Amino acid sequence: MSRIIAITNQKGGVGKTTTTVNLAASLVATKRRVLLIDLDPQGNATMGSGVDKNGLELTCCDVLLGDASAAEVMIYQEHIGYSLLPSNADLTTAEVELINLDGRESRLAKALQVIENQFDYILIDCPPTLNMLTVNALVAAEGVIIPMQCEYYALEGLSALIATIEQVRETANPRLSIEGLLRTMFDPRNNLSNEVSAQLISHFGDKVYRTVVPRNVRLAEAPSHGLPAIQYDKTSRGALAYLALAGEILRRESKAAEVA
């Protein structure tokens, strides 16, 4: 059974795409079969996976509108090791047209049913807004990872996101739950970062991953080379942090399986 995880935060610039790409590559390093879905019209996860978003014939837009199957759109990136459902600005069209379609919230979930057994993990990079694309990701997923910067405004938007997750769980996807909160771009020398981090742990407890992703130049440089950090510089602190996160996710999962 594949695990479908949406990686989302309606606040931009929190390391959402960085997390999706690098976690996907780190799970591949643990011999898992991974599909990365770029559901953001900016197409950053597509570019960060070494695919030219402007040269695409088919994208997630075609999948959501029913013009192509996920298998037809999927690209296997051999040098990275995961498959990709790519995106570009065309996805903005899908967002507008979805509003008039039947079953608009579950178009992605239905498209994935045909291929999900080919993968151990399907990671969805969501846009930085709570729109119909994000709702499609939440209806398709069973878990949500929320990347967060430990800064002043971080907690403010979190309550709106949690309310949306609750709403989707109650109305469309009862299996949806928060997988974990990931502290990104973390600077332990910053008092505010430490304060916000402590608040997160006090409020969410074990839901906060023990792994912390530091501010790291290599993580920032890697996308311009179309590579995850683990392939750009596998010894960098950023690459090691995402490998640790993959390990933590796998350990949590095996513990949950033992309990079940």
FIRODO-626051 format. One line per field, with one value per residue: residue number from 1; residue in one letter; z negated, y, x of N, C-alpha, C, O in turn. Coordinates in pm, whole numbers, plus 50000, padded with zeros to 5 digits. Atoms other than C-alpha are relative to their C-alpha. Layout:
N
k c(NUM:...)
r c(A:...)
nZ c(Z:...)
nY c(Y:...)
nX c(X:...)
caZ c(Z:...)
caY c(Y:...)
caX c(X:...)
cZ c(Z:...)
cY c(Y:...)
cX c(X:...)
oZ c(Z:...)
oY c(Y:...)
oX c(X:...)
// end
This chain:
260
k c(1:2:3:4:5:6:7:8:9:10:11:12:13:14:15:16:17:18:19:20:21:22:23:24:25:26:27:28:29:30:31:32:33:34:35:36:37:38:39:40:41:42:43:44:45:46:47:48:49:50:51:52:53:54:55:56:57:58:59:60:61:62:63:64:65:66:67:68:69:70:71:72:73:74:75:76:77:78:79:80:81:82:83:84:85:86:87:88:89:90:91:92:93:94:95:96:97:98:99:100:101:102:103:104:105:106:107:108:109:110:111:112:113:114:115:116:117:118:119:120:121:122:123:124:125:126:127:128:129:130:131:132:133:134:135:136:137:138:139:140:141:142:143:144:145:146:147:148:149:150:151:152:153:154:155:156:157:158:159:160:161:162:163:164:165:166:167:168:169:170:171:172:173:174:175:176:177:178:179:180:181:182:183:184:185:186:187:188:189:190:191:192:193:194:195:196:197:198:199:200:201:202:203:204:205:206:207:208:209:210:211:212:213:214:215:216:217:218:219:220:221:222:223:224:225:226:227:228:229:230:231:232:233:234:235:236:237:238:239:240:241:242:243:244:245:246:247:248:249:250:251:252:253:254:255:256:257:258:259:260)
r c(M:S:R:I:I:A:I:T:N:Q:K:G:G:V:G:K:T:T:T:T:V:N:L:A:A:S:L:V:A:T:K:R:R:V:L:L:I:D:L:D:P:Q:G:N:A:T:M:G:S:G:V:D:K:N:G:L:E:L:T:C:C:D:V:L:L:G:D:A:S:A:A:E:V:M:I:Y:Q:E:H:I:G:Y:S:L:L:P:S:N:A:D:L:T:T:A:E:V:E:L:I:N:L:D:G:R:E:S:R:L:A:K:A:L:Q:V:I:E:N:Q:F:D:Y:I:L:I:D:C:P:P:T:L:N:M:L:T:V:N:A:L:V:A:A:E:G:V:I:I:P:M:Q:C:E:Y:Y:A:L:E:G:L:S:A:L:I:A:T:I:E:Q:V:R:E:T:A:N:P:R:L:S:I:E:G:L:L:R:T:M:F:D:P:R:N:N:L:S:N:E:V:S:A:Q:L:I:S:H:F:G:D:K:V:Y:R:T:V:V:P:R:N:V:R:L:A:E:A:P:S:H:G:L:P:A:I:Q:Y:D:K:T:S:R:G:A:L:A:Y:L:A:L:A:G:E:I:L:R:R:E:S:K:A:A:E:V:A)
nZ c(50000:49997:50092:49928:50097:49948:50071:49977:50093:49912:50003:49905:50045:50124:49968:49963:49882:50040:50079:49914:49911:50075:50069:49894:49967:50117:50006:49893:50054:50089:49911:49983:49869:50033:49899:50046:49923:50010:49986:50011:49866:49983:49942:50058:50026:49866:49964:50098:49968:49874:49884:49953:50010:49882:49883:50025:49919:50093:50139:50098:49952:49914:50088:50078:49911:49936:49861:49992:50125:50076:49938:49876:50033:50091:49944:50093:49999:50032:50074:50139:50052:50023:49890:50020:49926:49994:49986:49963:50019:49950:50114:50037:49920:50065:50123:49961:49936:50096:50072:49929:49969:50101:50082:49982:50112:50004:49868:50015:50068:49901:49903:50063:50031:49897:50003:50133:50045:49945:50084:50146:50047:49905:50070:49921:50031:49985:49984:50129:50027:50028:49886:49955:49977:50133:50044:49928:50065:50132:49981:49952:50096:50133:50098:49964:50063:49998:50025:50067:50053:50139:50004:50066:49938:49963:50066:49964:49890:50026:50044:49881:49929:50079:49984:49866:50007:50076:49915:49895:50064:50035:49886:49877:50012:50143:50040:50000:50130:49994:50014:50085:49974:49977:50017:49888:50002:50144:50050:50145:50070:50003:50116:49957:49942:50112:50070:49917:49999:50128:49995:49912:50071:50113:49948:49911:50055:49911:49858:49951:49972:50074:49898:49973:49877:50023:49885:49936:49866:49902:49975:49916:49869:49926:49897:49876:49924:49972:50081:50146:50070:50023:49882:49975:50100:50098:50135:50055:50115:49949:49948:50114:50076:49932:50017:50138:50000:49937:50100:50108:49946:49986:50136:50050:49929:50045:50137:49986:49948:50113:50088:49928)
nY c(49878:49878:49894:49872:49893:49862:49912:49874:49888:49892:49894:50029:49982:50073:50120:50105:50071:50057:50119:50104:50053:50066:50118:50101:50056:50073:50126:50083:50050:50113:50104:49991:49953:49869:49909:49862:49926:49854:49944:49855:49941:49943:50106:50003:50139:50054:49949:50053:50141:50005:49999:49865:49987:49931:50087:50116:50017:50038:49965:50031:49934:50097:50108:49948:49971:50124:50006:50101:50079:49976:50082:49933:49874:50031:50005:50062:49930:50111:49955:49970:50125:49996:49958:49863:49943:49862:49889:49865:49899:50053:50049:49892:50027:50111:49949:49925:50089:50101:49949:50038:50143:50092:50066:49919:50016:50134:50035:50056:50129:50099:50021:50076:50137:50092:50018:49985:50123:50006:49920:50009:49865:49896:49871:49894:49863:49917:49856:49930:49941:50102:49992:50128:50093:50051:50088:50126:50072:50047:50107:50117:50042:50050:49926:49865:49947:49854:49936:49871:49924:49960:49855:49934:50021:50141:50066:49930:50066:50143:50035:50006:50123:50113:49997:50055:50145:50057:49989:50102:50131:50020:49998:50069:50098:50032:50058:49894:49954:49929:50092:49937:49862:49999:49867:49979:49879:49976:49945:50017:49883:49899:50023:50013:50135:50096:49978:50052:50145:50052:49988:50107:50128:50001:50010:50115:50119:50093:49968:49922:50089:49971:49947:49857:49967:49873:49914:50066:49945:50107:50023:49889:50005:50124:49992:49936:50106:50102:50118:49995:49975:50127:50027:49882:50009:50094:49981:49871:50011:50008:50136:50093:49976:50066:50145:50028:49990:50123:50106:49979:50035:50146:50058:49974:50086:50139:50004:49998:50131:50094:49974:50047)
nX c(50084:49920:50039:50011:49978:50002:49907:50070:50008:50046:49900:49892:49862:49970:49924:50096:49949:49870:50030:50058:49897:49892:50054:50019:49868:49950:50075:49941:49872:50031:50054:50146:50048:50059:50056:50015:50101:49986:50136:49984:49983:49865:49917:49865:49958:49970:49867:49905:49978:49925:50090:50032:50147:50053:49997:50086:50121:50107:49971:50106:50121:50070:50049:50114:50113:50041:49954:49893:49990:49876:49893:49957:49931:49889:49864:49905:49871:49909:49880:50039:50055:50145:50087:50050:50114:49951:50095:49956:50105:50128:50078:50092:50121:50071:50060:50121:50097:50046:50117:50123:50002:50053:49898:49879:49904:49939:49945:49865:50015:50047:49891:49892:50042:49951:49853:49937:49934:49864:49911:50007:50035:50037:49989:50065:49959:50120:49978:50003:50132:50101:50092:50054:49888:49964:50111:49981:49889:50044:50098:49925:49897:50039:49921:49957:49879:50003:49870:50019:49888:50028:49993:50112:50132:50016:50113:50123:50071:50013:50136:50085:49966:50052:50146:50028:49975:50114:50119:49986:50016:50141:50093:49960:49890:49989:49870:49899:49951:49871:49888:49900:49956:49856:49937:49908:49916:49988:49874:50007:49945:50106:50088:50140:50013:50008:50127:50109:49980:50050:50147:50050:49989:50095:50137:50021:49933:49930:50026:49885:49887:49876:49908:50011:49926:49931:49972:49887:49975:50009:50144:50047:49933:50030:50104:49954:49932:50101:49967:50018:49873:49929:49918:49916:49892:50060:49945:50046:50089:50136:50023:50001:50125:50112:49982:50045:50146:50051:49983:50097:50132:50006:50006:50135:50095:49987:50056:50146:50040:49989:50114:50120)
caZ c(50000:50091:49848:49994:49809:49885:49796:49739:49568:49702:49605:49885:49839:49559:49745:49873:50217:50074:49830:50098:50338:50074:49878:50206:50290:49934:49942:50274:50094:49852:50153:50151:50476:50484:50692:50650:50759:50830:50763:50756:51075:51006:51106:50868:50772:51146:51211:50891:51026:51345:51576:51788:51691:52006:52241:52112:52339:52055:51691:51375:51536:51793:51516:51309:51609:51729:52055:51973:51722:51447:51621:51945:51769:51531:51600:51443:51349:51366:51237:50922:50886:50844:51080:51126:51219:51343:51349:51488:51511:51699:51358:51294:51573:51398:51077:51252:51457:51165:51003:51271:51278:51099:50812:50832:50488:50566:50921:50806:50570:50857:51096:50843:50775:51099:51025:50648:50601:50810:50528:50160:50115:50309:50200:50312:50322:50264:50367:50089:50072:49947:50292:50494:50582:50213:50138:50411:50243:49900:50034:50203:49905:49578:49409:49405:49338:49245:49295:49071:49006:48636:48665:48538:48792:48822:48571:48702:49027:48870:48715:49054:49211:48928:48958:49333:49263:49005:49252:49529:49284:49175:49522:49778:49641:49296:49309:49329:49036:48958:49008:48854:48829:48963:48842:49144:49199:48830:48663:48303:48224:48270:47945:48127:48324:47998:47838:48131:48146:47777:47833:48118:47907:47611:47833:48076:47876:48075:48396:48419:48593:48391:48714:48766:49108:49071:49289:49549:49859:50037:49998:50160:50444:50540:50726:50974:51078:51105:50825:50469:50210:50154:50511:50524:50201:49997:49707:49660:49341:49545:49724:49397:49229:49497:49479:49103:49166:49402:49134:48871:49093:49163:48791:48697:48959:48844:48484:48591:48780:48468:48258:48522)
caY c(50000:50339:50630:50960:51266:51630:51882:52212:52549:52846:53069:53091:53068:52811:52539:52348:52261:52209:51960:51775:51735:51645:51411:51233:51188:51075:50812:50689:50654:50415:50203:50325:50377:50742:50963:51341:51543:51911:52073:52429:52641:52792:52454:52484:52114:52032:52254:52133:51778:51868:51909:52222:52331:52541:52249:52018:51877:51728:51838:51788:52026:51757:51496:51713:51808:51447:51512:51263:50985:51011:50731:50935:51248:51080:51127:50895:51093:50815:51024:51110:50788:50911:50965:51310:51447:51786:52126:52474:52786:52583:52457:52798:52710:52387:52572:52798:52520:52277:52498:52397:52024:51739:51586:51875:51806:51443:51461:51395:51112:50935:50983:50830:50519:50363:50408:50437:50070:50128:50342:50322:50699:50968:51321:51619:51967:52202:52568:52828:52898:52711:52676:52398:52249:52219:52070:51809:51720:51691:51473:51242:51221:51033:51243:51607:51736:52105:52272:52578:52848:52926:53296:53550:53495:53118:53019:53271:53090:52747:52757:52829:52536:52300:52412:52330:51987:51920:52033:51806:51515:51567:51619:51433:51229:51069:50908:51245:51339:51561:51348:51599:51953:52016:52305:52447:52713:52680:52892:52776:53102:53296:53334:53377:53055:52868:53025:52939:52589:52538:52662:52416:52125:52229:52250:51961:51728:51422:51564:51789:51598:51568:51637:52007:52143:52414:52716:52578:52729:52393:52343:52684:52618:52266:52359:52578:52262:52065:51833:51745:51834:51467:51454:51806:51771:51461:51569:51907:51971:52018:51683:51503:51666:51534:51186:51200:51310:51014:50782:50937:50898:50532:50461:50624:50417:50085:50171:50250:49918:49731:49894:49815)
caX c(50000:50132:50128:50007:50134:50049:50319:50149:50149:49955:50246:50504:50879:50877:51068:50766:50906:51255:51103:50903:51196:51454:51229:51139:51509:51589:51312:51455:51791:51619:51508:51145:50952:50847:50619:50644:50340:50398:50060:50194:50151:50495:50642:50935:50938:50937:51240:51409:51375:51563:51260:51207:50855:50821:50885:50612:50342:50138:50113:49906:49657:49569:49531:49295:49080:49063:49249:49528:49590:49853:50049:50061:50189:50435:50808:51067:51377:51636:51928:51728:51532:51175:50883:50732:50390:50512:50345:50371:50153:49887:49779:49621:49376:49288:49220:48966:48803:48777:48514:48261:48342:48164:48361:48605:48760:48842:48984:49341:49236:49055:49349:49590:49382:49508:49881:49923:50018:50331:50473:50558:50526:50345:50442:50232:50385:50090:50056:50103:49728:49423:49262:49097:49437:49527:49184:49246:49576:49411:49129:49384:49622:49615:49882:49989:50339:50351:50692:50727:50977:51008:50932:50680:50400:50445:50177:49926:49844:49865:49518:49354:49539:49443:49079:49090:49240:48964:48698:48831:48847:48486:48339:48550:48841:48800:49147:49329:49552:49850:50158:50395:50527:50876:51089:51274:51545:51618:51884:51944:52129:51806:51608:51276:51334:51388:51081:50851:51001:50922:50565:50517:50639:50425:50115:50169:50397:50507:50360:50668:50947:51265:51455:51522:51624:51892:51948:52187:52345:52361:51984:51930:52177:52064:51738:51926:52113:51787:51897:51796:52061:52146:52281:52418:52618:52533:52755:52582:52387:52070:52103:52177:51874:51636:51790:51729:51368:51311:51448:51223:50915:50997:51055:50724:50549:50695:50602:50245:50231:50347:50074:49811)
cZ c(50000:49897:50077:49897:50071:49916:50026:49885:50085:49996:50096:49934:49873:50027:50039:50118:49970:49924:50089:50084:49921:49920:50102:50032:49884:49983:50109:49950:49903:50077:50007:50142:49977:50125:49936:50091:49975:50025:49984:50139:50022:50059:49942:49973:50133:50041:49907:50019:50137:50125:50037:50003:50126:50125:49989:50095:49912:49857:49910:50041:50082:49918:49929:50088:50078:50144:50022:49868:49930:50064:50126:49969:49920:50073:49895:50014:49953:49915:49855:49936:49965:50127:49964:50082:50004:50015:50054:49984:50053:49886:49947:50074:49934:49877:50029:50053:49905:49931:50064:50027:49887:49926:50001:49889:50008:50134:49989:49936:50100:50099:49942:49971:50095:49983:49861:49954:50059:49907:49851:49941:50117:49922:50090:49951:50030:50025:49864:49973:49974:50111:50041:50028:49867:49947:50070:49937:49867:50011:50045:49892:49876:49890:50053:49924:50016:49971:49942:49964:49859:49988:49952:50059:50026:49942:50044:50108:49973:49963:50120:50077:49927:50012:50136:50000:49928:50088:50110:49940:49972:50123:50116:49983:49854:49957:49987:49858:50018:49968:49907:50041:50007:49987:50106:49982:49856:49963:49847:49921:49982:49887:50041:50058:49889:49925:50077:50005:49872:49995:50084:49928:49887:50050:50076:49957:50104:50147:50059:50023:49917:50095:50022:50124:49980:50123:50064:50144:50107:50035:50096:50141:50087:50109:50131:50087:50035:49922:49856:49934:49984:50120:50033:49904:49884:49859:49935:49884:50043:50048:49886:49918:50067:49999:49860:49991:50062:49902:49889:50045:50009:49862:49940:50062:49952:49857:50005:50048:49889:49907:50061:50003)
cY c(50125:50101:50131:50113:50136:50084:50142:50100:50120:50120:49962:50014:49927:49871:49883:49916:49934:49870:49887:49933:49920:49880:49887:49931:49917:49867:49904:49937:49884:49888:49999:50050:50124:50070:50138:50069:50149:50061:50152:50059:50063:49897:49987:49858:49932:50041:49942:49852:49984:49996:50145:50016:50064:49912:49880:49996:49968:50031:49950:50061:49902:49886:50046:50024:49876:49987:49899:49923:50035:49924:50067:50123:49975:49992:49932:50069:49902:50045:50035:49877:50004:50041:50134:50022:50149:50104:50124:50093:49954:49956:50106:49985:49893:50049:50073:49904:49895:50040:49954:49850:49919:49936:50074:49980:49868:49957:49935:49861:49891:49967:49911:49855:49897:49968:49988:49874:49980:50065:49969:50134:50089:50131:50109:50137:50093:50147:50070:50074:49885:50006:49860:49897:49937:49905:49865:49916:49940:49887:49871:49939:49933:50074:50137:50033:50152:50054:50140:50065:50043:50151:50057:49965:49852:49938:50058:49926:49854:49960:49990:49870:49879:49993:49941:49848:49930:49995:49893:49861:49971:49983:49909:49888:49966:49944:50105:50037:50075:49900:50059:50143:50000:50141:50016:50132:50042:50052:49995:50118:50110:49968:49977:49862:49896:50012:49939:49848:49937:50006:49888:49866:49992:49980:49870:49873:49918:50026:50082:49903:50040:50059:50149:50030:50137:50090:49946:50048:49894:49968:50106:49991:49883:50014:50062:49902:49886:49872:50017:50016:49873:49964:50116:50001:49915:50017:50130:49978:49987:49861:49901:50015:49928:49848:49958:50004:49874:49884:50011:49961:49847:49933:50017:49902:49855:49985:49994:49864:49895:50012:49945:49847)
cX c(50087:49946:50001:50006:50002:50095:49951:50018:49960:50092:50113:50137:50037:50079:49912:50052:50134:49978:49948:50107:50104:49953:49979:50133:50056:49928:50048:50131:49979:49930:49846:49969:49916:49946:49987:49898:50018:49862:50001:50025:50138:50097:50139:50051:50036:50141:50107:50029:50067:49914:49968:49848:49940:49997:49907:49881:49880:50042:49886:49866:49917:49940:49873:49877:49955:50043:50113:50002:50131:50115:50055:50086:50129:50134:50089:50135:50108:50119:49968:49936:49852:49925:49938:49873:50027:49889:50067:49880:49864:49908:49904:49869:49916:49926:49868:49893:49943:49870:49870:49987:49938:50116:50131:50103:50076:50060:50139:49992:49961:50112:50110:49963:50060:50148:50059:50072:50140:50102:49983:49955:49963:49998:49943:50048:49883:50035:49991:49869:49903:49894:49954:50110:50043:49893:50011:50111:49955:49897:50071:50090:49943:50077:50038:50128:49997:50140:49975:50132:49963:50019:49867:49863:49968:49873:49867:49920:49970:49857:49904:50024:49943:49848:49961:50018:49884:49875:50002:49979:49853:49910:50040:50102:50026:50135:50111:50042:50131:50109:50105:50028:50152:50055:50108:50077:50030:50139:49996:50057:49896:49901:49855:49975:49982:49869:49884:50008:49944:49847:49939:50000:49899:49857:49975:50074:50073:49976:50114:50116:50121:50105:49972:50085:50067:49997:50127:50015:49981:49854:49946:50058:49950:49893:50048:50079:49902:50022:49953:50137:50082:50089:50092:50120:49950:50055:49951:49902:49854:49965:49988:49872:49883:50013:49952:49847:49938:50009:49898:49859:49984:49991:49862:49901:50009:49949:49846:49949:50004:49880:49872:49998)
oZ c(49923:49864:50139:49807:50166:49793:50137:49770:50185:50072:50088:49827:49800:49935:50023:50110:50012:49944:50074:50089:49961:49902:50073:50039:49907:49942:50088:49980:49880:50019:50034:50200:49902:50231:49828:50213:49861:50139:49953:50206:50136:50118:50009:49992:50137:50083:49952:49961:50189:50230:49950:50086:50156:50226:50065:50122:49938:49822:49955:50009:50065:49949:49925:50042:50157:50218:50135:49765:49990:50068:50156:50046:49922:50180:49779:50122:49834:49824:49772:49817:49924:50220:49847:50200:49904:50046:50051:49919:50017:49900:49885:50020:49922:49851:49955:50016:49923:49898:49995:50091:49770:49983:50001:49914:49947:50157:50058:49981:50097:50135:50014:49956:50056:50019:49847:49877:50018:49929:49805:49844:50221:49830:50208:49836:50146:49988:49771:49920:50018:50088:49969:50016:49859:49889:50007:49925:49836:49925:50011:49895:49846:49774:50174:49802:50126:49856:49987:49916:49832:49940:49926:49985:50075:50012:50032:50095:50044:50002:50121:50127:49990:50020:50146:50057:49972:50089:50138:50001:49992:50119:50188:50065:49791:49838:49948:49769:50122:49858:49817:50152:49920:50057:50113:49904:49821:50007:49785:49800:49910:49886:49985:50032:49899:49880:50021:50002:49877:49941:50047:49933:49862:49980:50064:50014:50178:50232:50181:49930:49895:50056:50036:50132:49960:50234:49994:50223:50214:50151:50183:50238:50209:50219:50238:50205:50093:49970:49805:49995:49986:50105:50097:49945:49789:49764:49820:49877:49979:50015:49887:49865:49998:49998:49843:49922:50008:49891:49843:49969:49974:49846:49879:49996:49935:49820:49933:50004:49883:49861:49993:50059)
oY c(50138:50102:50166:50121:50157:50077:50194:50063:50150:50215:49850:50072:49971:49793:49767:49793:49821:49772:49773:49811:49809:49784:49770:49809:49816:49768:49783:49822:49805:49800:49895:50127:50121:50070:50152:50067:50196:50067:50213:50020:50084:49933:49936:49829:49845:49958:49908:49797:49873:49955:50225:49955:50042:49949:49784:50098:50015:50017:49887:50008:49893:49835:49974:50005:49883:49904:49865:49975:50090:49975:50056:50158:50057:49933:49972:50069:49890:49974:50043:49851:49903:50097:50169:49988:50218:50072:50138:50057:50012:49953:50074:50014:49904:50010:50058:49914:49848:49955:49934:49806:49957:49907:50013:49994:49854:49838:49838:49768:49781:49851:49835:49771:49784:49858:49956:49884:49890:50054:49929:50139:50089:50149:50119:50173:50110:50192:50016:50185:49772:50052:49763:49777:49816:49801:49762:49794:49826:49799:49761:49819:49944:50076:50159:50019:50203:50052:50212:50000:50080:50199:49982:49937:49819:49865:49994:49907:49792:49853:49905:49808:49788:49884:49869:49776:49824:49896:49829:49775:49859:49909:49861:49797:50024:49944:50073:50054:50065:49844:49992:50186:49944:50233:49938:50218:50160:49998:50077:50129:50207:49863:49891:49800:49808:49912:49868:49780:49834:49916:49829:49791:49887:49920:49810:49766:49970:49969:50087:49835:50158:50140:50190:49988:50237:50044:49921:50041:49923:49939:50077:50031:49895:49962:50025:49927:49785:49763:50129:49986:49877:49892:50099:50026:49967:49964:50157:49874:49919:49807:49814:49917:49867:49778:49854:49923:49820:49805:49911:49900:49793:49834:49925:49850:49788:49879:49917:49818:49805:49912:49884:49787)
oX c(50182:49828:50102:49923:50077:50094:49960:50040:50025:50075:50165:50150:50127:50106:49951:50057:50159:50050:49990:50116:50142:50028:50006:50140:50123:49988:50053:50161:50070:49868:49786:50045:49818:50008:49931:49912:50008:49816:49899:50121:50178:50199:50229:50169:50123:50222:50217:50123:50076:49962:49933:49781:49823:49937:49920:49817:49769:50159:49791:49760:49795:49833:49773:49764:49860:49989:50146:49960:50223:50228:50174:50176:50221:50144:50089:50196:50135:50161:50059:49954:49796:49982:49926:49868:50006:49775:50189:49782:49761:49786:49803:49762:49794:49812:49771:49776:49831:49787:49770:49891:49947:50220:50239:50223:50182:50082:50169:50060:50017:50131:50174:50052:50091:50192:50177:50168:50212:50223:49876:49880:50030:49919:49978:50027:49845:50144:49931:49869:49926:49782:49978:50087:50064:49925:49989:50099:49988:49893:50028:50118:49824:50036:50044:50134:49978:50184:49886:50224:49848:50122:49772:49769:49860:49802:49763:49800:49892:49810:49815:49931:49887:49791:49862:49936:49838:49802:49900:49916:49806:49812:49953:50110:50115:50166:50222:49959:50196:50115:50156:49996:50219:50013:50203:50038:50026:50240:49928:50036:49918:49837:49787:49872:49897:49813:49801:49906:49877:49783:49837:49902:49839:49775:49869:50054:50157:50046:50131:50160:50147:50188:49857:50201:49997:49968:50225:49921:49927:49822:49864:49992:49942:49913:49999:50102:49941:49991:49949:50240:50205:50188:50196:50233:49890:49997:49985:49836:49775:49860:49900:49819:49801:49912:49889:49786:49841:49915:49843:49783:49879:49920:49808:49811:49907:49897:49783:49844:49919:49824:49789:49905)
// end
